[in-house]
Amino acid sequence: MNKDILSARNLAKLCAITAVEKIAQAVLIIDLTKIETAPSFYFVICSCDSDVQMRAIVDEMEKKSKEYGYPKPRIEGINSTSWILVDFFDVVVHIMHYEARRFYNLEKLWGDGAFYKIGESGKLTLVRNKTKFLLEFHLTEVN
């Protein structure tokens, strides 16, 4: 694995763990490294109940990324009540209110990527059944 991708993977994991620690739900890492046209190496997506929780996650991600020596991210939508984007370039974090996440359905758009969740020990665990994962958190509807 190339050094940039490994560093991005570690950053994605750090962001996902941070979201979990701040009680975000349905935290998902999508590995986009095998998709030629992907805008980054990894997406981290999580759901929140409120804009206050969303901002708390952003603040903690900024703090931890600085602590671990990662570059300062670009942040878009900080005053939004539905979607905040934390852009580290190789890793893009989508912190979304449940309704926005269901509406935009990024998991379907980037469904060719490998889905990972954070296991209880902090390890990445491959999501083998993507549909089951999304249904569990009511992020998709059964057709």
Buried (B, 14 or more C-beta within 10 A) or exposed (E): EEEEBEBBBEBBBBBBBBBBEBEBBBBBBBBBBEBEEBEBBBBBBBBBEEBEBBBBBBEBBBEBBEEEEBEEBEBEBEEBEBBBBBBBEBBBBBBBBBEBBBEBBBBEEBEEBBBBBBEEEEEBEEBEEBEEBBEEBEBBEEE
